[in-house]
Amino acid sequence: MVTGVDGRIYVAGGTTDCGLTLGCVGSQLFAAYNPNSGTWDVNTPQLPSMPTGRWGLAAVTTNGRIFAIGGANNCGSGVCTELNTVEAFSPVKTISLPIVTNQSHGL
């Protein structure tokens, strides 16, 4: 969990299945909570899921990006796959653009 520059609280990863036979599978969840509206954004075009499922990761923000660092995935029989990867996310902001007043094609 980490706070973004936009004031939302971001949650990354976790586990999706910790059954006795399968072990834990890392989640690809990447979600944002807006404390002003009390709503969650989950797996939207502006906030896609992570490419790599992971849990037990570290997360930091810098220069408008959120970094998911390390963690583990696919833990079964007491053995986990430890991840040595870092994924960076830059939440897309919706912006308003001026209306084009002349005809445009193939922009």
Phi, psi and omega in degrees: 000136181207150178266131179273170180293344180271004178086354177278157178257123184258140178238131181230138175074204186121194178240147180252338182205114177240048179293160182296329183267328184269336189078195183264139177246130181292141180271148175266011183303134170219107188228159179228135176253130178259106183293339179287321181257347181072026182243158177250143168249123182225127176047053175260167177303328179280345184218073184288165177289161179288146177295327183244122174293138181201155173218162182067031183267170170253149178224137178221159173241141174199140178051038177079003179249153176247130182249128173259120190240127173061218183099197182219164179209156174051066178266115178220146180055034177079004180242130180246149172274109179278137183261135177246033183247158176232133177240135181250140180233140176234094182306130182281132178261141175278127180235157176261135179247153178295150179287134178283122184267345176254162182289138181224145179213140176068032179289000000 
